[in-house]
Amino acid sequence: MAERNRRTVRDLRRGNRARVLQRLYFDGPLSRQELGPATGLSSGSISNVVAELAAEGVLEEAGVVDSDGGRPRTLLRVTPSGGLLIGIDIGETRVRVELFDLSLTELARTERLLAQHGYDVDRVVSHVSIGVADVLRDAGVDAAGLLGIGIGVPGIIEQDARDGAIVHGQTIGWTAVPFEKLLRDAIRLPREVPLFIDNGAKTLGQAEMWFGGGRGAREAAVALIGSGVGACVVHAATREESASNSALEWGHTTVRIRGRRCRCGSLGCLEAYAGAEALRERWQEAGGPLPAAADDETALATLLTAAFPGPHGPDPDPVALSLLDDTAEYLGAAVADLINLFRPERILLGGWAGLLIGPHLLPEVRRYAGEYALDHAAARTTIELGQLGPDAVTVGAATLPLADFLARGGSRPPAAVAGDPEGAERVGAGRRWSPAPAATEGAAG
């Protein structure tokens, strides 16, 4: 009984710390007086929690404000230097590693290209390991300050009790890859630094929902359009409730019966028409001029320049225009599927390729989505571009350890190694709570 009471007191204390810390992170700076009604805690509890967190260096003073007829009130905020976070994007063309402080201000970054070696697992693990060491060295900080490393990858992620995160990435040739175990063996980190591995579309969605175009929405869908195509879907969640999770492989829904062969092996997938790799192939097949050995980014930029040369350029290439109009229709039809199935308030198109083609195709995507979707649902959905730029997957990956840290009330997790029983507590501790609707499992790109 005594042990049960101790656990209850500990959990209550951590819950109070989490409520204060979460509120200050997303709504701060706030005074102690404002924290009371904002969190529902008593003034005594607020004082105790603030004192603890300030003593640990998690909170700091952020100036004072005058109060009506009373003493000036001290504002509090989460200390930016109170911890370090690493976000990693295992992208279609490169591995991007970024180091952030608690305010998600970038401290260092590095990128390593994948073009020559593709998704060779050992090569990707090496890129991640070297990248982590590089950003820590470049920022002049020690790994002991890390609160965790978040990693966005293409594919479906499953948790294994022994090996941690297992990645099933059919389009990149990964079958049941024990990615967490491989990374933990390769990266020289303190035992207590946790790894959070999730689908890249989901990390993009979480970033947009927390800080970008999804803020304030209760239902949203966020698309990741790069060389491949992915998405995450958001269901109702508030500060007081958890988001419901559902897996979605949007890029591998069929948009054309017996259509083009997709990287996944199926026919007619959305990714086979709207991904940057597919756009490059379609442009080549149509006779579009491309630089020798052009990568997806160069090819897409060339295609857009041909279709939209600007007021002082040559006439638009009719073949390029036709190809992009077809692409807008495929995207519009697939967006209509999201509208009909999930009825989100917002749909955001993101990813490096989505942000590149979006300004040109968004009006047509909206028009085609309206034609293919049910009128009632379409009238209640807005379709916009993501707001966080091409690095949003990396920022979103960093929010995975950040969310865990906030949910723990600023306490560091126990040793988190694949197969460690204590690690089970941290897998999901930071994924259940969300300051805005939290992203669900996303599709692989």
ZIQUI-V697582 format. One record per helix or strand. SS is the DSSP state (H for helix, E for strand). FROM is the first residue (numbers start at 1). TO is the last residue. If there is no record, write none. Layout:
ss: [SS SS]
from: [FROM FROM]
to: [TO TO]
This chain:
ss: [H E H H E E H E E E H H E E E H E H E H E E H E E E E H H H H E H H E H H E]
from: [2 30 32 43 59 73 80 84 94 106 121 143 146 156 164 170 174 179 195 200 220 229 250 254 261 267 269 271 276 296 318 346 352 375 382 392 423 442]
to: [27 31 39 55 65 78 82 90 101 113 139 145 153 160 169 172 177 186 199 211 225 234 252 254 261 267 269 274 285 307 342 350 372 378 385 407 426 442]
